[in-house]
């Protein structure tokens, strides 16, 4: 029954693609025998949604069993996606930031319940400009849990235009608006709710966490995270992306068919731009959405968090903190990911409790980008990234996640072996 249901989902994806553009060339990379369902699901997904390309890495029992590129990294140059192609990882960056923060807690350089304002020091707002006394109650834990008091459904997302541009003008900050300018402005204004009261997904909270990492370590966020989190995990190719300049091996990004050019962020460009190339500034998004990497790079990072592969980044106590229930309700709707029964947002990771363990995951989305990382309770890990975002992004995300679950269920017998490439 399990295989029949999974096969039906894959077949429906393929059926929905009838009449779409022809399938791309065969996938690049390597896969052990018996995993053909993943190739079929990804090919059907790209056809159905008219997305140029994707990268996928799958591991089981801490061994890489599939590392693939599908479709095109660049339509203009007809370049295929390869296993080493770099993608914008969007909000998968939040888990990276959370691990960096929890490492500092583990080293007793920071406390989860430390108040944020003293940690920020001169990076934060002047005391006489704080208008809401509740700002003084925000803790590191609140920010990791998206419970700092910022609700983008009420006040807009402070890190993106128009709010970020308005903040830069009020603060006399540079353009494009940087994180320090935006957080200073936000902390001078009224909060949307009392810190710790509820969950409201917040890019701003993780922007603040990045600055806390810098203040505690005395090192630039990117430098610290690469040296202390990613390189020891074998994921040293990951880096902060750039808005209009591609890194070596980075894919090109594409808006949905029929999308119009849009106004650029001041300081990035003065003319209309394709939305993936100027309606936001990657350089200012480091801690909440700025990382780029290949899916296999990010998969290495996931496996290193608890030492399943490579030296553990977090000890058992920190892992327990990262995944324990927050007690905060998550409102459905909008951009918020559906959680399902028994699920919550921990510290930088989404968690669902099951009889045989926990599913751990995070998603990410930007114009031209969609990414998803999952570690299942029974030991399968996948990371997928695509270089397009269809107009109906919620439906596309659901199709992407469902296709991978269906492919997993379709595997008759998991192969032995390991195709992990050597880190570059």
SVG drawing of the C-alpha trace seen along z (x, -y; Angstrom):
<svg xmlns="http://www.w3.org/2000/svg" viewBox="-4 -61 43 65">
<polyline fill="none" stroke="black" stroke-width="0.4" points="0.0,0.0 2.8,-2.4 4.5,-1.9 1.2,-2.2 0.3,-5.5 3.8,-6.9 3.7,-5.8 0.4,-7.5 1.8,-10.8 4.8,-10.6 2.5,-9.6 0.2,-12.5 3.2,-14.9 4.2,-13.4 0.6,-13.6 0.3,-17.2 3.4,-17.9 1.7,-16.6 1.8,-19.5 4.6,-21.3 7.9,-21.9 10.1,-18.9 12.1,-17.3 15.7,-18.4 18.7,-16.2 19.5,-13.3 20.6,-14.3 24.2,-14.8 26.0,-13.4 25.8,-10.0 23.1,-7.8 23.3,-4.3 20.9,-1.7 17.3,-1.7 16.8,-5.4 15.3,-6.1 12.1,-7.5 14.0,-10.6 15.1,-11.3 11.6,-10.7 10.0,-13.0 12.5,-15.8 12.1,-15.6 8.3,-15.7 8.4,-18.6 10.6,-20.7 8.4,-20.0 5.2,-20.7 6.3,-24.0 8.5,-25.2 11.5,-25.6 14.9,-25.6 17.0,-23.5 17.5,-21.9 20.1,-20.2 19.4,-17.3 21.5,-15.4 20.1,-12.4 21.8,-10.6 20.8,-7.6 22.5,-6.4 25.0,-9.3 26.1,-8.1 25.5,-10.0 23.5,-7.8 22.4,-10.4 23.9,-13.7 22.3,-15.1 21.9,-18.1 18.7,-18.4 18.0,-20.7 19.8,-24.0 22.0,-26.2 21.9,-28.8 19.2,-28.8 21.2,-31.5 24.3,-29.3 22.6,-25.9 24.7,-24.9 23.5,-22.0 23.2,-21.9 25.9,-19.7 26.3,-18.3 28.7,-21.2 26.4,-24.0 25.8,-26.6 22.3,-27.9 20.9,-30.6 19.7,-28.8 17.4,-31.6 16.0,-30.8 18.0,-27.5 20.5,-30.1 18.6,-30.4 19.6,-26.9 23.3,-27.8 22.9,-31.0 21.2,-29.0 24.0,-26.5 26.6,-29.3 24.7,-30.9 24.2,-27.6 27.9,-26.9 28.6,-30.2 26.1,-29.2 27.9,-25.8 31.2,-27.6 29.6,-29.8 30.2,-33.0 26.5,-33.7 23.3,-32.6 20.0,-31.7 18.2,-33.9 20.6,-36.8 18.9,-40.1 19.6,-41.3 20.1,-45.0 23.3,-44.7 24.7,-42.2 24.2,-44.6 25.9,-47.5 26.6,-50.4 25.1,-48.3 21.7,-48.7 19.5,-51.7 20.4,-54.5 18.7,-54.1 16.9,-57.5 15.4,-56.5 13.6,-53.3 9.9,-54.0 8.6,-50.5 10.0,-49.3 9.3,-45.7 12.2,-45.9 14.4,-45.5 12.9,-42.1 13.9,-40.4 16.3,-37.5 18.5,-35.4 16.0,-32.5 13.1,-34.7 14.9,-35.6 15.8,-31.9 12.2,-31.0 10.7,-33.8 9.1,-35.2 10.9,-38.6 7.8,-40.7 8.1,-41.4 5.1,-40.4 5.6,-41.0 1.9,-40.4 1.2,-43.5 4.1,-45.8 5.7,-44.5 9.0,-42.7 11.5,-45.3 14.5,-43.8 13.0,-44.3 11.6,-47.4 9.8,-49.5 10.4,-49.2 14.1,-48.8 14.5,-51.8 12.3,-53.9 14.5,-52.8 17.7,-53.8 16.3,-57.3 15.2,-57.7 18.5,-56.5 20.7,-58.3 22.1,-54.9 23.7,-53.6 21.8,-52.2 21.1,-49.4 19.9,-49.3 22.2,-47.1 21.1,-44.9 22.5,-47.1 20.6,-50.1 17.3,-48.2 17.6,-46.6 18.4,-49.9 15.3,-51.5 13.1,-48.5 14.2,-48.5 13.3,-52.2 9.8,-51.5 6.8,-49.8 6.8,-46.0 3.8,-44.0 3.5,-41.8 5.3,-41.1 8.5,-39.1 7.9,-35.4 4.1,-35.7 3.8,-33.9 5.5,-32.8 5.7,-35.1 8.3,-34.2 10.9,-37.0 13.8,-37.6 14.6,-40.6 15.2,-38.4 17.8,-36.5 19.4,-39.7 19.8,-40.7 21.3,-37.3 23.9,-37.7 25.0,-41.0 25.2,-39.3 27.5,-36.7 29.7,-39.5 29.7,-41.4 30.4,-38.3 33.2,-36.9 34.7,-40.2 34.7,-38.7 32.5,-39.3 29.5,-36.9 30.5,-35.2 34.1,-34.7 33.2,-33.2 30.5,-30.9 32.7,-29.6 35.6,-29.0 33.8,-27.6 30.7,-25.9 31.0,-25.1 34.6,-24.3 34.9,-21.7 31.8,-20.1 33.3,-19.9 31.0,-22.6 33.6,-25.3 32.3,-26.1 29.3,-27.8 29.5,-31.6 27.3,-34.7 25.9,-35.3 26.0,-38.6 23.0,-40.3 24.3,-40.9 27.6,-39.0 27.5,-35.3 30.1,-33.2 32.1,-30.6 29.8,-27.6 26.6,-29.5 23.5,-29.0 21.4,-31.8 18.0,-32.6 14.7,-33.0 11.4,-34.6 8.2,-32.9 7.0,-33.1 5.3,-36.4 6.8,-38.2 7.4,-41.9 10.6,-43.9 10.4,-45.6 11.9,-48.5 15.3,-47.9 16.4,-48.5 18.1,-51.9 21.8,-51.4 21.6,-48.2 20.4,-49.7 18.5,-52.7 16.6,-50.9 14.0,-48.2 15.4,-44.7 14.4,-41.1 13.2,-40.4 16.0,-37.9 18.6,-40.5 18.0,-43.6 14.6,-43.7 16.6,-42.5 20.3,-42.8 22.0,-39.5 24.9,-41.2 22.7,-42.5 20.9,-39.2 23.7,-37.1 22.3,-35.6 18.6,-35.2 18.9,-34.4 22.3,-35.1 24.1,-31.8 24.8,-30.0 25.9,-26.4 25.4,-23.1 22.8,-20.8 25.6,-18.3 27.5,-21.1 24.4,-21.9 23.8,-18.1 27.3,-17.9 26.5,-20.7 23.3,-18.9 25.1,-15.6 27.8,-17.5 25.4,-19.2 25.2,-16.2 28.4,-14.5 26.7,-11.9 29.5,-12.7 32.5,-14.7 33.1,-16.4 29.8,-17.4 29.0,-21.1 26.7,-20.8 26.7,-18.6 23.7,-16.6 22.5,-19.4 22.5,-22.0 20.7,-19.6 18.0,-19.1 17.6,-22.8 17.5,-23.2 14.7,-20.7 12.6,-20.9 9.0,-22.1 8.6,-25.9 5.0,-26.0 4.4,-28.7 1.4,-28.3 2.1,-28.8 -0.7,-30.5 -1.4,-28.9 -1.7,-31.0 0.3,-33.5 3.9,-32.4 4.1,-30.2 4.9,-26.6 2.2,-24.1 3.3,-22.1 0.9,-19.3 0.1,-17.5 2.8,-17.4 5.1,-20.0 6.7,-23.2 9.6,-25.6 12.6,-24.9 15.7,-27.0 16.3,-27.6 14.7,-24.4 11.2,-23.0 10.4,-19.8 7.8,-17.1 7.7,-14.5 7.0,-10.9 7.0,-7.5 10.4,-6.6 12.1,-10.0 11.9,-13.5 11.5,-15.0 13.7,-18.1 13.4,-20.5 13.6,-24.0 12.5,-25.7 13.7,-28.8 12.2,-31.0 13.2,-34.1 12.3,-35.3 14.2,-32.9 14.9,-30.4 13.3,-27.7 15.2,-25.3 14.2,-22.6 16.2,-20.5 14.8,-17.5 16.1,-14.9 13.5,-12.2 13.1,-10.3 14.2,-7.1 17.5,-8.5 17.0,-9.8 18.3,-13.3 17.7,-15.4 18.5,-18.9 17.0,-20.3 17.4,-23.7 15.9,-25.1 16.7,-28.2 13.2,-29.3 10.1,-30.2 6.7,-29.8 4.0,-32.4 2.0,-30.0 4.9,-29.5 2.9,-27.8 1.6,-25.1 5.0,-24.6 6.6,-24.1 4.0,-21.6 4.6,-19.7 8.3,-19.8 8.1,-18.4 5.4,-15.8 7.4,-14.6 10.5,-13.9 8.4,-12.1 6.8,-10.0 10.2,-9.1 11.4,-8.0 8.4,-5.8 8.8,-4.3 12.3,-2.9 12.0,0.9 15.4,1.5 17.9,-1.2 21.3,-0.7 24.6,-0.4 27.5,-2.6 28.7,-6.2 29.1,-8.7 30.2,-11.7 32.5,-13.8 35.6,-15.2 35.0,-18.8 36.6,-21.4"/>
</svg>
